[in-house]
Amino acid sequence: MKYYLGAYHLLKLKPLDFGKHKGQKVLTGSRCLNESYFDAWSLSWTEDGMKNLSEPKKEFNINESQIKAIQEWSDTKFNDKHLGWINTFNDIETLREYKIRFFDNVTDFEIIGIYFPENSIKDFKDEFEPQTDKTGAIGILDCLEQKIPERLDDEEFVGYDLIGLEFSGDYHSFHCYDNADDIINKFGLTLNEKGLINEFDNKQDLLEFANNPDNGLPFVPWYLVKVKKIKST
């Protein structure tokens, strides 16, 4: 099965504060669980970018002047489709430039890429294609439409994440909910030290379960993505 890039993320991992796996850090791009160094506040025209700057100032130890510089750079890169909504990078070169320019001294970070299997891309596009010309595409859709194949030489496969996509571009991980262990046990899954699912066989059964709203997950489309860890340089 071929896999294609859905997004790169630059993350600050946070320990889980609930459930059986409390205290563990999960290598997921879900904003429910982790902070993103590039987020809505990084763009000048968003509500967060105009009004809600206290959180990034505190979380990332940055000041007003640094945020302004980030926003000026990000606005241009976003318009040129190197960045996507809501916290996605479309290419690793842009992510590395962002990290070096604005967070060069930061050591508490992880860079990941999420990859979608080829057989899920058509359904994803049908689900998330903008319905009017006044609605922009979410970042993952922008990236998938470029059909960037999985890189095999310099990215480390670290596991699978089961993610549920919102129409806002946000996504949830299966770790966001109290029934994560039920899913793990039902399908005989094993988790690694990154909180991700190790290789397993019954992927389609898991997806059918996750996409049935009677089984306790939110009624959004769920996808099983490869997570790959990328070196900073």
N, C-alpha and C positions, 0 to 999 in steps of 0.2 A: 504493500500500500504506500502510495506517495503522500507526503505531507507538505503543506504550504504555510508560509508565515502568516500569522494573524496579527502579531504585534511584538514589539520589544518593550520591556518595562524597566525603569530604573527605580528600585524599591528600597525602602527602609522597613525591615521586618519587625513585627511586634509580636510578643508572646501571646498566645491565646489566653483569654481571661475567663473561660468557661469550659465546661464539659470534661470528659475523661482525659483529653489531651491538653488540659490547662497547663500553660507555661511553655508549650512547644511553639517554635516559630515555623510557619508553613510557607514554603516557597511558592506563593501564589500572587498574581496580580490583582486579586480582589481587593477593592478599597474598603470593604467591610473589615478586613483583617490587617492590612498593611498600609503604610503611607507611601505615596508616590512622590518622588522629587519633582516630577513634572505633572501638574494637575491643573484644575480649572483656574486656580489663583495665578498660575503662570501666564495667563492670557489677559491682556488689559481690558478687553471688552466684556468679560463675564462678570456676573454679580459678585462672585468670590474675588475676582481680580480687582474690583472697584471698592468693595465694602468689607470683605471678610479676610483680612490679612493678618489678624492676630495669631491665628493658628499656625500658618507657615512660619511666621517670625519666631514663635516659640519652639515649634517642632524642629526646625532646621537651623535655628540660631542665625537668622539673616535679618537685615534691616531694610528700611524703605528704599534706600538707594539701590541696594542689591536686587530687590524685587522689581524695581523699575527697569533695571538693565535686563533682567530675565524676561520681562514682559515685552520689551522692545525686540529682543532677539526672537522670542517665541512667536510673536505675532507674524513676523516675516516668514519664519519656517513653517508655521501653520498654513499660511496662505499659499505657500509653495508645496504643500502636501508632504512635507517631511515629518510633520507631527499630526496626530489625529485626536479626535474627541473620544474619550475624555482624558486619557492619560497615556497615550500610545505614541511610540516612535515607529516610523515606517522603515527605517534603515538604521543599522548599527553605527554608521559613521556620524549621523546626527546625534544619536544618544551619547556617543563618546565625546563629541564636541561640546554638548550641553554639560556633561559631567566635568570636563576639564575647565570650561569657562567659568562655571558658577559654583561648583562643589569640588574643586580640585583637592582640597585638604581633607575631605570627608572620607572616612574609612568604613563607616557603618552603612554599607550598601550592598545590594545584589543586582545583577543584570540578568534578566531572563528573556527568552523568546518563547512564545506559545505558537504551536503548529497544529493546524487542522487537517484531518485526513481528507483526501481528495473527494471521497464519496459524500462528504457533508457540505461541500462548498456551494453546490447549486441550491440546496434547501436553505442554507444560510443567506444567500443572496436574495432568494425569493421572500424570505422572512423580513429582511432588514433593508431592502431597497427603498430609498425615500419615495414617498407617495406624491410629493409636490416638488416643484423646482425651487421652492422657498425653504426646503428642508435639506440640511446637509447630511451627508452620509457619516455614520459613525466610523471611528478610526479603523476598527478591525475589518469592516467591509472594504474601506479604501485599500487596505493592505492586501486582503485576499484577492481583490480584483487585479492586482499586479502579478499574481501567480508566481511568487518568489519561492522557489523550491527549498526544502530543508537543507541546511548546510551541514555537511557531514565531517568536515575536517577540523573545525576549530570551536565546536559547540558540544558541550557534554550533556547527553540525555540523563535527566535525573528523575523522571517518573511522569505519571499522568495526573492531570487535574480534571475533575468533573465540574464544569462551569455552566452557570445559567445566565444567559444574556438578557439584559434589560434593553428596551428600545432607546434609552438614554445613552447607551454605549458602556455603561457600568456592567460588571458581571459579578456574580456570586460564586464562591467555591462551595463544594459539598460540606466543607468544614464550617460553614457559616451557621449550620443548623444542628439541633440537638440529636437528630437521627442519623448523624454521620456513622456512628458505630453500628447501627442497624444495617446500613448499606454495606459496610465492610464485612460484617458477619454473614449477611445473606448471600453475598457473592464470593465469599472466601478470599477476600482481598488482603494483601499485606501492604503496610505503609512503611516507607523508609524514614531515615533520620530527617528528611526535609518535609515530612508529612504528606508526601505524594504517593500515588498508587504504583506499586511495582508492576512489571509486565504480567499480563494475565490473558486468558483466552476468551472469556465470554463477554466481550465488549458490547456487542449488540444487545444482549440481554440487559446489561446494566443501563444502556441508553433508553431502552424501552421502559424500564422501571422508572428511571428518573423523569421521563417525559409523560408519565401517567400521573395526573394531579391527585389521584386517590392515594398515592403513596407518600404524601407528606411534604414534598418539595414544592416551592412556589411554581405557579403556572406560568413559566417562561420556557423558551427553548433551551434544552441542556445539551452540551457537547462534551466529548471527551478529547482533550487536547494533550499533545506532547509538550512537556516543559523542558527546556534546555537552558543550561547555565552557560553564561558567556563571560570570558575574561574581560577585565576593564580596558586592557590595551592589546 
